[in-house]
Amino acid sequence: MSDKSWHSGVMSYQWLVLFVAWLGWVFDAMDATIYAIVLHPALHDLLHTAGGPPTAEQIGWYGGIIFSIFLIGWAIGGISFGVMADRFGRTKVLIATIIMYAVFTGAAALAETWWHLAIARFLTALGIGGEWAAGAAIVAETWPEEKRAKAAGVLQSAWAVGFFLAAAMNLTLKETYGWRGLFVIGILPAFVALLVRWWVKEPVRWTHALEQQAVPLTAIFRGELRRATLVGSALAFVAVFGLWGATNWAPTLIRELPDLKGQDPAILTRYVSYAIMALNAGAIFGYLGFGPLADRFGRRPVFAFMCLGSLIMLPVTYLTPSSYIGVLMLLPILGFFNNGIFSGFPIYLPELYPTQLRATGAGFCFNAGRVLASASPFLTGWLVTTVGSFGRAAPSR
């Protein structure tokens, strides 16, 4: 039996590429999560009229609309920039998309109405979707195939770190700077683009593939690639539907718990931050565990295991507990399954396509399902107005 560790033989440049892509995803996740955390106070301010503050039903309705618009933008950006990454280069697209999602996250701080916020989140999502496609492709083409699964797990763990970062900023800065201040801080990822520009070069595989004739997007629906595209898109749709339909409503759920009703806003902010941290403590184990489990049991069985766990834990988490402590104990388990499944996509999807179609195919599969999944947060918001609470609405999907 070999006593070598899984990362034995990995070159320093490969680590550098993984680190830069990981850092980009950290801020990607941070900017994506900020809205989920500040949804309630932001819409409370933006929807406040002379007639008084908005109701929970109104916040759920408009919050769901903005979430859905965000997912549509994510899908459009992921597919469009995936094609661009195959045509013009991984690093160029990585730089452009990081700058895009950073700038428009900051622009959300200027919102004066709910639809101002919706437009800013749509433009932010274009960059976030495109950054995933370019980042997954560049890591897949830089790292050795036999080490790719574990590298992808490390890469996906960036999402949990980004969630932690957003929660920590909410905990320490929101009371002083408000929800607008958190959006302003979202500009910081733009500096990661400089690291990409200085340190990361185009993968050799892509450079060689560029010498061949350009392949159109429709090629992913031809021959053997058609089945891969349909299966990959369906799998991503299931995961995204569950994540955005329930998990990202967790901050709002916390604010609606019976034992927290009427609490001081500053105290509620701390409770929400701790809940996000608990969710992503479990998610980190899911992200890092997917690769070793996939190497041991195969990609498809582990995907099935994660889906089954999510199917069980969503209703258990949202319907069973009636107290904050109860939710706090269940969120890490939900995070392990519902978030951990996403480590499989940067492993599995890039493997389905040849180099000249890698970012196009992976970007399409991971993001096409978001158009359909965009109905999920909208449906949750509608259900809030129907059943009267976020706890009942999320699992009813």
N, C-alpha and C positions, 0 to 999 in steps of 0.2 A: 504494500500500500504506500502511495506517495505521501510524503510529509510536507509537500509544498502547499502553501496557501493558495487560494483561488486567484489572488492578484500577483502571484509570482511571475516575473517576466514582463510585466506591464511597463512600458516605457514612460519616461517623465512627461513627454509631450501628450501622450494619451491621457494621463492624469490631468494635465492642464486643460485639455479640451473638455473632459468630463466636469472639471471644476467650473469652468466658465459657463458651460451649458447649465450646470446645476445652479449656479448663482443667478443666471437669467430666469430659471424656473422658480427660484425662491421668491424673487420680486414679482414674477408673473402671478404666483399664487397669492402673494400679499395684496397686490392690486385687485385681484379678483375677489378676495375675501373682504376687503374694506367695506364694500357696499352691503354685504350680508350683515356685517356687524352694526353699521350705522343706519341701516334701512329704517328702523323705527323712529329714531330721533330726526333723521333727515326728512322723511316724509311728514312727520309731525309738524315740522317747521314749514315745509313747502306747501302743504295742504291746509295749513291753518288759515282760516278766513275770519271775517268780522263776526260770523255766526258762531265761532268757537273752534276748539281743536277738533281734528278729524277723529272718527271712530276707528276701532280695531278693524272693522270690516273694510273701511275705505283704505286704510294702510295696506291691508292684505290684497285688495283689488289692484291698486296702483303699483304696489311692490311687485306683485306677480307679473304685471305688464312689463315693468322695467327688466325683471329677471329674464322674461321671454325674449325681449328685444336684445338683451345682452347675448343670449345663446344664439340667436340668429346671426348677430354680428360675428360671434366666435366661429360659427360654421362657415360663413362667407370668407372670413379672413383665413381660416385654416385651409380651405380648398384653394383659394386664389393665391395665397402666398406659398402654398405647397407647390403649385405649378411653377411659380416664379423661382423657387429654390432649385428646382430641377433645370430651369432654363438659364438663370443668371448667377447661381451660386448660393451655397448654404450660408456662408458668412455675411454676404451682402444683405440677404433677407433677414438674417438674425439681427443685424444692426438696425435695420429699418423698423422691424416689428417691435424691438425693445424700446426704441425711441417713441414709437407711436403709442404703445400702451402706457408709457410713463407720462407723456405730455397730456394725454386726454384724461388720465386719472386725476392729474392736477387740475385740469379744466373743470372737472365736476364740482370743484369747490366754488365755482362762480355761479352755479345754478340758482335761479330765482323761482323756477316753477318745476313741477315734476317732469315735464317733457324736456326741459333743458337737461335735467339729470339723465333722462332716457337717451338723449342724443349723445351725451358725453360717454355714457356706458357702452353704447353701440360702437363708437369709434375706438374706445379702449379695447373692446372685445375683438375687433379686427386684428389688432396687434397681438393680443394674447393667443388667438387661434393660429396665426401665422408663425409665432415664435415656437410653438410646440412642434409643428411640422419640420421646421428647419433644424431645431435642436435635436430631435429624435434621429433625424437622418444623419447629422454630422457625427453623433456619438456612435451610431450603428456602423458607419463607414470608417471610423477611426480605431475602434476597439476590435480585438480578435473575436471571431465568432464564438469560440468556446467560452469566452469570458463575458459575452454580451449580456446574458440574462442578469447576472449579478450587478454589472455596471448600470443596467437599466433600473434595477431596484434602488441603487444609490441615487440615480438621477431623479427618480420619482419621489424619493424621500424629500426632495426639495419642496414639494407641495406642502408637506406637513410643517416644515420649517417656516415656510411663508405664512401659513395659517397661524403658527405660534407668534411670528413677528407681528402680524396684524393684531392679534389678540393682546400682545404685550404693549403695543402702541396705544391701543384702546384703553388699556388699564392705566397707563402712565401719562398719556398726553391728552386724551379726549376731554377730561374735566377742565383742563386749562385752555385748550385750543378749539374744542368743539368738533363736530363731525366734519366741518369744512377743513379744519387743520389736518385731519387724517388724510383727506384727499390730496392736500398740498404735499404732504410727505411722500405720497405715491409717485412724485416726480423723480425721486432718488434713483430708481433703476436705470435712468438714462445714462448714468455713469458706467454701467456694465457694458454698454455699447462700445465705450472706448477700449475696454479690455478685449473685446472681441476683435476690434480693429487692429490692436497692437499685437495680440498674441496668437490668434487662431487663423490658420490658412485653410484654403479649400482642400477637402480630402482628395487624395490621389485618385481614388476610385471615380469620383465625380469628374475630375479633370480629364481622365481618360474617356469617360462616357460622353463628355461634351464634344469630343471629336467625331462622334457618331451623329447620325441624323436625328433631329429633335423628334420626340414621340408625343403625339397629341394626348390630351386627357382621356379621350374615348378609348384609348388602348387598354385601360384598366378594366374595360367591360368586354374585352375580346378573349377568345380562346380559354386557356386555363386560368387566366387572371379574373375572369368574370365571377367564378365561384368564390375566389379569395376575397374579392371586393364586396360581394353580397354578405358573406359570412362575417367579415371584419366589420362592416358597417352595422349589421344587426347586433353584434356583440357590443360595440361601442354605444349604440343607441340604448340598450338595456342598462348599461352602467351609468350613462349620463342622465337618463331619465330618473333613476333612483337617487343619484347624487343631488341634482338640482331640484327635484321635486320634494325632497324631504330634508336631507342633511344640511343644505345651505339655508334652511328656514330655522335651524336650531337656535340662533340668537333670538329670533322673534318668539319662538316657543318658550324660551326661558323667561322672557318678559311677561308672558301670559300665564305662567304657572300660578295656581291659587295662593300658594304660600308666599309669593313674591308680589302680589298685587298691592299697590299703594306704597311700595318701597321708594325711598329717595332715589332719584335718577343716578346719582353717583354710586350708590350701592348696587343698583341694577347693572351698571357698567362693569363693576368688578365681577359680579356673578356671571355675566355673559362671557367675559374674558376667560374665567376659569373653565366654563363649559366648553369653549372652543379649544382650550388647551387639553382638556380631558379627551375630547373627540379625536384630536390629532396625536395625542400620546398613543392611542390605539392604532391610528392610521400609520404612524411610523413603523410599528411592528409589521403591519400589513404590507407596506411598501418594501421594506427590507426582506420580508419573509417570502414574497412571491417568487423571487429569482431562485433561491435554493429549493423551494417546493416544486417549482417548474422543472428544474434540473433533475429532481428526484422522481417526480410522478408524471411529468409531461405538462405541456401548456394547457391543453383542453380540460383535463381533470381538475386542475387548480382553478381555472376560470369557473368551472361548474361549482366547485366548492365555495368560492367567493360569492357567486350569485345566490346559492342556497342560503348562505349565512346572512346575506342582505335581506333576502325574502323573509327570513324569520325575525331578524333583529329590528327591522323598521317598525312593524306594528307593536312589537314588544316595547321598544323604546318610547314610542309616541303615545301609546294607549294605556300601558300598564301603570307607570308611576304617576303619582299626583303631587309629588314633592320634588324640590330641587335636588336633594340628596339622591333620590331614586333615579332621576335623569342622569345625574353626574356619574353614577355607578355604571349605567348602561351605555353611555356615549362612547367610551373607549372600545367596547366590543363592537358597536355599530361601525365605528371608524375603521377598525381592523378589516372588516369585510367590505363595507360600502365604499371606502376610499382606497383600501389596499388593492382592489382589483385593477386600479389604473396603472399599477406597475407592470401589468402584463402587456399593455399596449405598445410602449416603446420597445419591448422585446419582440412581440409577435407581429405587429403590423409591418415594420420595415423588412422583416424576413420574407414577406409575401411577394415582394416586387424586385425586379432588377434595378441596378443603380440608376439608370436614366429615368425611372419612374418611381423611385423610392419615396421621395418627399411628396410627390403627387398622389400616389396610392395611399400612403399612410395618412397624409393630411386629409384626403377625401374620406376614408373609412372612419377616422376618429371624429370628423366634424360633420359629415353629412347627416348622421343621426341626430345632431343637435337641432336641425330644423324641425324634425318631429318632436324631439325631446323638449323643444322650447314651449310646447303646450303644457309641459309638466308643472313648472312654477305658476303659470297662468291658471292652470286647473286648481292648484293648491290655493291660490288667492281667491278663486271663485268659490271653492268649497268652504273657505273661511266665512264668506258672507252667507253661506247656506247652512252649515252645521254649527257655526258660532265660535269655533276655537281652532287654533293652529294644531293642537295636539290631535284632534280628530281628523283634520283635513289632510295632513301629510300622509298617513298610511292609507287613506281612502283612495289614493291614486290607483 
